Amino acid sequence: MLQEPVQQKTTGVAIIGAGERGIYYVGSRMAEIAAETGFRIIGVFDRLEDRAGYAADHLNGLYGRAGIRHAVRIFESLEAAVADPAVDLVIVTTHTNAHRAPVEAAIAAGKRVYLDKPISVTLDDAEAIQAAERRSGRPVLMAFTRRYEKPWVETVKLAHSGRVGDPQMILLRSVIPYTRYLQLWHRKQALSGGALNDKCSHHFDVLNWVARARPLSVTAIGGRSNVFPPDPNAPERCSLCDRDCPYRRHETLVDRFEGAGAIANPSWGEAALPEDRNDTCVYRPGADIDDHAIVTIRYENGVSACLFFAIFGPWAEDQETLEIVGSSGRIRMERHSGEIDIVEDYGRTHGTLGFTSPDRSSTHFGADLELVRTLRRFMDGENPPVGIEDGVASLRIVLAAQKSMKNGGMPVDPETQEFAQ
């Protein structure tokens, strides 16, 4: 018999943007542990009504399997979603270029807000979001998932603990098989800000988190490789293609590993516009985003940082690593295994730390479950571990790196977006 748990107060949630992130990652984790956290997703709004309907059905199934009697409905508009008196928290997971309007509307309606990364595509939108937050007097929580993923959290704690001395250099290596950026809406710079914004906003947040200082200059080289030459004869999408291709959506190793081995619902197959599909051919002309970069950052406290990034990397266990060199040792963390290798006392001590939490089998290696639990504490009055100020700081580095790449690697001041001296 279905019954409401009594151990946790309930909190009403509206999800704006019924895509993979909002529904099949965050929303799904909310429904799965609703008995623990008390979150009830009141409704979903998406500009594609069929996608919102599929999302509501999916979430209702999860609530049912969790033994909770609850029905998720479809909001007819953004205004209806944020005005609903049953809604306490608004989750914004639209396309990145559309973040500003729902955040401003939710804040104006007196709701608490979760904003997914990256904060926006433009600095104007980011600063408008920041201004709305300041006017409200209440923080907005941002979802840079590495801030909720245990090996990253523990690595940064170690870096700040003094065990390897003071951090001097940081290397974040991300060589990932994310050709999906050329298959979804991310392939348009105007919608996503490119791979350097969508993925590397995480990475720049991590570098800022470790450095704990103001970035003075950013230099970058990279751009678009010759791995995906535009082919005017390429099929429109994977579902219409019979070529032998290692990038076929839903069949790649990373898609299978991340639970994307099937289309989440038919709306992606039935969508009329390319930006609403998820299997555009990687060789299809029209993508205008970068696919690799080497970015260096010089911080005010003397820390130097480097991001080594590509979206055409192979599936591999070490595709994302973080290495921090201190004045008396170094730390190296491998994301997929969760292992942290630490050398201390000028090399006299060497050890390995590992994390075997059962949550690691969940999405983003357990970070999404921790994010939902953090949202519970956020709604109870706890300050978020990462917020709008961090989102703006990350975007400033993204934009500075993109400007540097377009200008032969010239250094750019991320604060002013002018060339640095």
N, C-alpha and C positions, 0 to 999 in steps of 0.2 A: 504494500500500500504506500502511495506517495505521500510524503509529509514534509513540512517545513522544519528545518533544524532550528533549535532554539538557542544554540550557544553563541551565535554571532548576529549582530544587528544587520539588517539588510540595507543595501545602498543601490539606488537606481542608476543605470548607465544607459547612455545613448552612444551608438557608434556611428560616426559620420565617415562614410567611405567603406563599402562592403567588399573590398578586395581581399587579397590573400593575407596581408598583414593584419588588418583590422578584425577579420572574422576567423581565419583558419590558424592564426597564431595567438594573438592576444585574446580575442573573444572566446575562442575554444578553450584556452587555459582558464579563463574566468568561469566558464560554465562547468568545467571539469572539477574545479575545487571550490565551487560556490558554497558548499556546506561549511567549508573552512573560513571563507572570506566574507560571505554574505552578499556578494555582488549579484544583482539581477539585471540583465540586459533588457531594458524596457522596450527598446526598439532600435531599428537600423534605418539609416537614410543613405541612399545612393542615387546618383542621377540616372542610373540604369535600374528601372523598377524590377526587372526580372532578376537581376543580380541580388538586389535587396531581398526579394522573396526567397530565393535559394538560400541566402544567408540565414534568414529567420528560421527556415525549416531545419537547417543544419544545427543551429544553436538549440532549438527546441528539442532535437534528438539528444543532444549532449545533456541538457538539463534532465530529461527523462531518464537517461542512463545513470545519472548521478542521484536519482531518487528524489528529485525536487519538482514539485508541481509549479510550473511557471511557463508562460507563453510570451514569446518575443514577437513584437508586431513591426510593421513597416510604417515609418513616418513618411508623410506625403511631401514634406519640405524640411529644409534646414531650420527654418523658423519654428515649425511645429515641434521639432526635436528638442531644441534648446529651451522652448517655452513650457514644455511639459512639466507639471509640478512633481511628477514622480521621478524625474531625472535629477540626480545630484552631481553626476560626473559625466563629462562629455569626452569621448575618445575621438581624436581627429587623425584619421588614416587615409585621407584623400591623396591624390597626386600631389607632389610637393609644391607645385606652382599654385595650388588651390588651398594652402594651409591658412592663409591670413583670414579670410572671411569667416570660416566656422569658429576659429579661435576668438576673434573679436565678438562674434555673436554670442558665443557661450559665456564669455566673461561679462558681457553687457547684461546677460540674463541672470547673473549671479551664480553660475555653475563653476565647479572645479573643473580643471582641464588637464588632460593628458595629450601631449602633442608628440607624434612620432617623428623620428629623425628623417632627413635633415630638416632644419627649421624652415627653410624656404629656398627658393632659387635666387631671389634678389635680396640685396641688403636693405632696400626700402621696405620690403615686406617683413623682414626680420626685425627691423627697428620699430615698425608699427606694432608687431606682436609684443615686443618688449615694452613699448609704451603702454599698451593695453594692460599688460600684467602689472606694471607699476601703478597705474591708476586704480586698479582693483585692490591693491594692498595685499594680495594673496598670490603665492607662487604657483607657477605652472610646472608640472612634471614633464620632463622629456625622456624619451626612450632610446638612449644610446645603450644598446644591449650589453656591451662589455662592462658597463658599470654595475650590471646585475649578474654577471657571470663569474663564478667563484675563482677560477684560476687567475683571471685578470685582476680581480679585487685583491687577492692575496699577493700577487706579484707587485702591485703598486704599494701595498702595505709594507712589504719587504724592502722595496726601494726607499721608502720614507723612514724605515726603522733604524737606519744606520749600520745595518749588518754588512753592507758592501761599501760603506762610506757614503759620501755625497754623490748623487747621480751626476755624471759628466756627459755621457753620450747615450742616445736612445736610437735603436734601430727597430722599426716595425716593418716586417716583411709580409706582404699579402699577395701571393701568387695564386690566384683562385680561378676555378673553372666557371666563371660567371658570364658566359656568353649570352645568358638570358637577358642581359642588359641591352643586347641588340635585337631581342625578340619581343620585349614588352614595351610599355609606354616610355621606359627609361631611355630608349634610343633617340628621343627628341630632347635636345638640350633645354628647350623652353619649358618642357614639362617637368624634368627631373633635375636639371643642372648638371647632368652627365654622371658617369660612373664615379668621377672624382668627388662629386657631391653626395650621391646616394650611398656609396660604400665608404669612401674615405672620410666622410664626416665623422664616422666612428673613430677612424684612426687618428685624425687630428685631435679629437677630443681626448683620446688616450694619451697622446704626446703632451698635450696641455696639462692633463691630470698628473702625469709623472713629473713634468718640469716645474710646475707650480710657480710660473713666472710669466711675464709679458713677452710675447714673441715680437722680436724687433724686425726681422726680415725673413722673407721666404723666397727661395729660388727653386725652379723646376725645369726639367726637360722631359720630353715625352710627347704624347699626342695620339695619333691614330697610326697603328702599325699597318703592315701589308698582309696581315693574317686573314683579314676579311675583305678582300677586294670587292667593291660593288659589281654585281652582275645583273645587267638589265634583263637577262633571260631567266633569272632565278624565279622559282615559284613564289607566290605571294606568301605562303605559310607552310609550315611543316606538314599539316594535315592534308595538303594537296600535293605532296612531293613523294616521288619514289626513288630519289637519288640515294646513294650510299653516303651518309653524312654523319660524322661523329658528334654533331651539334644538335641532332634532332631533339626537339623539346619533349620532355617527359620520359626520354629514354637514356639520357646521360647518367653517368654514375652519380653526379652531385644531385640531380633531381631525385633519383631513387633514394639516396641517402637522406635527403632533407624532406622526404615524404611528398615530393611533387611528381611522383611517377605516374600520376593520372590527373586529368583536369578536375579541379575542385568542384565545378558544376558546369552545366552546359552553356552558361552565359558567355564564357570565353570562346566557345566554339561558334556561337550564334551571333556574336557581336559584329555590327556593320563596319565600325571604324577600327583601323589598325591599332590605335592606342588603347582600345578596349579588349584586344586579344592578347594571347600570351605565347603565340607560336609563329610570329613573323620570321621569315627566313633570315638568317644572319647575314646573307649576302645581298639581301634586298636593298636597292638604292634608297637613300633618304635618311639613314642614320647619320647624325652629326655630332656624336659624342667621342671623346677620347677613350682609348682602351688600355693605356699604360702611362706610368709616370714615375719619375724619381724626384722626390721633393725633399728639400732640406730646410730646416728652420733654425734660426739663431735666436736664443732667448736672452732676456736681460740679465739673468744670473749666470750666464756663461755656458749653460747647457746647450749642446748641439743635438739635433734630432734629424732622422732621415726616415722617409717612407719609401719603400721599394714595392711598387704595385703593378699588377697586370691582371686583366680579366680573362686572358686566354691561357692561363696556367693549366697543367694537367691535374686530374684528381690525384691527390697525394696526402699522406698523413701529416706532412709538415707544411701545409700550404699557408698557414698563418702563424707567425712567431713574433714574440716581443723580447728584445734583448736590451738590458740596461747595464751599462758599464759605470761602476762607481769608482771612487778614489782608492778603494782597497779590495775590490772584488767585482763580480758580475752576476747577473741573474738572466736566465734564458727560459722563457715559457713557450710551450707548444700547445696551441689551442686544442687540436683534435684529441690529443691524449690527456690534456689537462696537467701534464707534468711540468714542474718547475725545477730547473737545474740551477743550483746556486754555488758559487765559489766565493769563499770568505777569507779574510785575514791574509791577503796577498797570495792566496793559493794554498795556504796551509790546511784549509778545510774545504771539502767538496761533498755536497749531498744533493739528494733529489726528494722533492715533495710531490705527492700525488693526491688526486681527489676522486673518490669513488662514489659520490653521491648518486642515489638512484634517479635524481632529477636530470642527470646528464643525458639520459636517453630521450628526454623531451626536447622541444624545439629550442634552437639556439643554445644547446648544451645545458638546458635547465634555466637559462636566463629569463625566459618568458614566464615561467612559474614564479621565480623570485620577483620579477617585475610586478606581477599581479599581487603578490603578498606585500610588496612595497607600496603599491597603490592603496591597499587596505590601511596601512599605517599612515600614508599621506592623507587619506580621508579622515583619519582620526587625529590629525594635527601635526604629524611629523613632517619636517622639511624634506624635500626630495633630495636624493643624492646627486642629481644632475638636473639642471634647469635651463631656462631661456638664455641666461647670460652665457652659459657654456655653449648653447646652440649658436648664438651669434658669434662667439669667438671662433668656433669651428668653421662657420661659413666664411668668416673673414680670411682664414687661411686657404680655404678652397678657392675663393675668388682671386686671392693673391697668387696662388700657384698657377691658376689658369692664365692670368695676365703674364706671369713670368714665362710660361711655356710659349706663349704667342710672341714673345719678344726676346727670343734667344737665350733664355735663362737669366735675364737681368733680375737683380733682387728687388722685391716689392715689400713695402711696409704694409702689413695687414691692417693696421689701424686706419691709415689714410688712403690705402689702395694706390699710393703714388710710388714711383720708383725710389728705392732707398739709396742713400749715399754710401 
